[in-house]
Every structure is written in C-alpha cells, then in structure tokens.
C-alpha cells in the first residue's frame, strides 16, 4: 500500500511538472512593462534563445495592457514580418494605439506610414502631425524625418533653418540619419554657416550610429583631407564600415583602394570581393569595376578602374 501511495505521489508530481512546462509563459506575464521586457529579450536573444514568435506574443500582451512601447515594437514586427505574418494594416493599427498612448517611436513609424501609404491611405497632413508628435516625444527618427519635410517643403512650408533645427535635435537624440543630414547642411552651407570640420564631425557621429551614408561621406572627406586631416587608411576604414551597413558606393571605393593599394595593402582578391558586393547592392559602377578587374586578372593586363567621384554629398 505504501509503495502504491509513493507511486501515485510521483505520478501526480510528474503531471504537475509537465503541465507547468507546457503552460504558456505569456500567461504568467501580468505587468505591461514586464511583458515588453521579456519581448525585448526574445527579440534580441538576450539570456534566451532568439525567438520572434515569443517576442511578438509578449509585445502583443504588453500592448493589450496599454504599454505604448509594446505597441511600437509589435508594429515593427508586423512591418518586417518577423514572428508574425507581415501585415501592414495591423502594423498601422498597433502603432496608432502606441502613438495615442504617447509613444514617440510609434508616432514616428505612423508618420512614415502615412507619408508612404503603407497600411494606410497616404495622408501628408497626418504624416506631418505624427512626425511632429514623435519628435515632441523625443524620438530621434521622428525629428530627422520632420526636418527632411521642412527641407523639401513636403506638406509644410519649406524652411532650411527649421530643417537644421530638427536634424540637430534628431542627432542629439542619437539618430544617425539626423546627424548625417545635419552634416550635409554644414557641408553645403544650407540653413547654417558652412563648416567642413563640423560636417566631418557629424558624419562621424552618424556613421557610428550606423548611418551608412555618414560613413561613406566621411570616407570621402578623409580621402580629400576636407574638414579632417587627409588619411587614406581612415578613409578605407570608414568605407569598410559603410559597406558593412549596405552602402554600395562605400563598397566600390573600398574595392578601388584595395586594387590600387591606396591606404591599404594592394589585394586583388579583396578588391574583387568589394566590387562584387557593390554590384550586388545595385551599383552600376561596382559591376563595371568588377568586370574590368576580372578581365585584368584573367588576361594579366593593366586597366584603369575608376572610383566614385569625391563630390557626392547625399542626404540619407
């Protein structure tokens, strides 16, 4: 009898443990901030195996509990189709809720969606209102995008000075796009006094905040010695970072430097590698340079290969 009781007790414990293991972890999350933090951990794989499906579930619960960041992050997953089926309508729905709950990121995402007609009917006025609110709520990207609207006069009065103001705020909030666009304004003397050293400094900040055009333009300035001391090795390093961020001109210029031993040790294989990557990123010049160098290595001839011009100053 005693053995039977022990066996039954063991069986009950086994069932309880199995039931606990099968329980939905999301159901144990009853505080909005706690749910969102768990979602973040699963999204980036911090301390747990990366799992977008679980991240989406935690964000969804957090958003349902009126956590504005949960709504913003869930909206981004819907836009990217990570952990959920890509659904622009649902992305618009949850980011609208996040914006109504005064989340700056949600407002900025929503503004971009209205601007481009993604998941919502294009509405320039609502785009302006959403981006302005996003910036007011201290979302850097909202400020940068709002500055660009002022620069282009998109559904708002064109104003270079206002563009500079919002690019500066976006940069202060660590948005790489804002820093790079502010650098372009300094480089061109648009809305602010021209200053090459400040342009270089803001391109550098933009680059380290992962804006690819910031890296590319800083690479150009290092090559030319414009606003900074001329340094081909540093130019190559910034082109490499820009290339890693998916900037085709950076890849092509880095290929040129490896082909010609400019700032780096001459290395034909690496040159071909970077030209090929530039080509894969839809760079016509990258494709041309790859084909030319490939023929050189095959025929062992000498042929000049051009780099991108040093006059390229682009807005991100």
N, C-alpha and C positions, 0 to 999 in steps of 0.2 A: 504493500500500500504506500509505504514511504517512497519507494522507487517511482511509483506511478505519479505521486504528487510532485516529485522533483522533475520528472519528465514533462508534466503539464506546465509547471512553472517555467521551465526552459523554453517550451514551445510558445508560451504567451510572450515571453521576453523577446524571442526571435521575431514574432509577428509585429510587436510594437516597434522594434528597431527597424524592421523592413518598412513599416508604414511611415515612420519618421523620415527614412531615407527617400521614400517616394513622394513625400509631401512637397508641394510647390513652394520653393523658397520665397517667391514673391509674396505669398500669403502671410509670411512671417514679418513682412515689412509693413509697419503701420504708421510710420512717420515719413512725411514727404521728403525731407532732406536726407533721411537715411536711405530711402529708396533710390534717390538720384545719385547719391554717393556710391551705392552698390552698382548702379548702372554704369557710372564712370569707370569703376574698377573692371567690370566685364568688358567695357568697350575698348579700353587700352591694355587690358591684360595685366593689371597691377595686383599681384598677390594671388591671382586666379588665372585659369586658362581663358584666353580671349574668347568671348562668345557674344556676338552681336545680337543673337536671338534673345539671350537673357538680358543684355543691356537694354534692348527695346522694351522688354517686359517690365523692367524696373522703372524705366523712364515713363512708360505709359501709366504705371500706377502712381508715380510721383506727380505726373501732370494731372491725373484724375483727382489727386489730393491738393490740387491748386499750387503745385510748385512750378513757378514760371521757368526755371532752368530745365526742369524735366520736360516741359513742353518744347522748349527750344531744341534740346538735344534729340528729342523724338522726331521733331520736324526735320532735322538734318539727316537722320537715318532714313526717313521716308524719301527725302530728296535723292539720297545716294543709293537707296535700295539695299541697305545693309541691315540684316537681321529681320527685315520686313520686305514685303513686295514693294517695289518703287511705286509711289502713289503721290502725285503732286497735289491732288485735291486734299488728301489727308494732311499732307505737309502744310498746306495753306491753313487748314482748319486748326491744327495744334499750334502753329506759330502765331496765328491770330489770337488764340487764347493766351499764349505766353506774353504777347505784346499788351493785351488788355490787362494782364497781371503785372505790367510794368517791368518786363524783362527786356533790356536793351538789345541783346542778341536776337531775340525773337522779332523785335520791331525791324531791325536791320535786314534780317532774312526776308521778312514780309515785304519790305520796301523793294528789295531786289526782285522779288517775285512779281510785284505789281509793275515794276519797270519793264520786265521782260515777258510778262504774260505767262508765267509759269504757274499752273494750278489755279490761276485767277484770270479774269479778264484784264487786259492791260489798262492801267489807270495811272497816268502820270501824277495827278494830284494826290492820290493815295500813296504813291511811291514817295513823293516829297514829304508828306505828313509822317509816314512811317520811318523814313530815314532820319528826319529831323528829330523825331521822338527817340529813336535809337541812339542818336548822338547825345541828346539831352540826358539820356540814361547812362551815358558814359560807355557806349560800345564803340570801340575804335573804328571798326569797319563801317559802321553807320556814318561816322563823321567823315571818313575818307570818301565814301560814295556820295555823301551830301555835298562835299567840297567839289567833287567832279561835276555834279549837276550845276553848281554855280559857275564852274569854269566853262562849261559848254552851253550854259543858258538853257538847260533842259527843263521845261515846265517851270522855270524860275528865272528871274532877271539875271542876265549874265553879269558876273562880278568877280574879277580876278582877285581882289583883296579878300573877299569872303572865301574864295576858294583856298587861298593861302591860310586863312584863319582856321578853316575846318581840316585842311591837311595837317596843319600843326597840331590841332587837338587830337586828330586820329593818331599821329605819330607819338604824341605824349602818352597816349593810351596803348602804346606798343603795337600798333597796326603797321606792318611792314609796307603795305600799299600806300598808306598816308605818308610815311617817311620818304619813299621813293618819289611820289608825286610832288612832295614839298621840295625835294632836291631838284627836280626838273624846273620848278618855278624859280629857284635860286640860280640854276644854270642859265636859264633864258632871260632872267630879269623880268619875269611876268608877275605883276602884283606885288613885287618886292624888289629891292635893290639887288642887282646881280652880285653873286659872291661864290666864286668857284670852290673855295675851301669849305664853305657851308654846304654847298651842293654835294661835295665828296663825303662830308661827314654824315649827311642824311642818307645818301646812297648806301653808305657803310652800315648805318643802323637798319635801314630797310633790308639789306642783304642778310644781316644776322637775325632778322625777324622773318627770314625765309621768303622774301620777295625776290623772285628770280631776276627781274629787270634791274633791281637795285644792284645785284651782283654784277650783271653784265655791264651796266653803265659805269660802275666803279672800276671794273677791269679796264674799260676804255680810258678812264682818267689816269689810272696807274700807268698805262702804256704811254700816254701822251705827257705825263707829268703835269696834268692840269688840276690845280687845286690841291695836289699832293706831290710828293717827291716821285720822280719817274722811277718805276721799279717793275721790270718785266716779270720777275718771279712772283711778286704780289699780284700782278695782273693775271698771271696764269692760275694762281690760287683762287681768285675771285671768279674767273671763268669756270673753273672746275666746280665751284660751289653752285654757280648759276646753272651749269649743265646738269648737275645732280638734281636741281629743282625743276628741270624740264625746259630750260631756256635754249632754244636751238642756236641762236647766234653765239651764245657762250660756248657751246659745244664746237661749233665751226671754228671760232677764233682759237680755242684751245688746240684743236687739231692743227691749225696753221702754225702755232707756236712749237708744237712737237715736231712738225715736219721740218721746220727751219731752225730748230734749236734756239728759239728765242725765249730766254728766261728759264728754260728747262733744257735738259739734255735731249739732243735730237733722237727721236724714236719713231720710226716709220709705222710700226705696228700700232702704237698708241695714237698716232695721227689718224690712221685709217679708222681706228675704233671710234674716235670722237667725230670724225666726218660722217661715219655711218650713223652714229646716234643723231647727229644734226639732221641728216637726211630722213631718219625715221620720225623725226619731230616736224616733218613737212618743210624743211629748209631746202629751197632750190639750190642755193649756193653750197650747202653742205653736200648735197647729192653730186653736184658738179665737181667739187673738190675731191670727193671720194673717188669718182670715176677717173679723174685725171691722175691722182696719185696711184691708183690701182694699175693704171696703164704704165706709169713710170716704173713701178716695182716689177712689172711683168717684162717690159721692154728694156729696163735699165737705162732709160733716157733721162734727160733733165727737162723739167717743165715748170713754169711758174704757176703757183696756185695763189689766188687772191684771198684776202681776209675780208671780213665785214668792214665797211668804211667807219672811220672814227668819228663821224658826225651824227651818229644815231643817238638821238635823245628822245626816249619814248615815255609816255605815261603808262603805268602798269594797268 
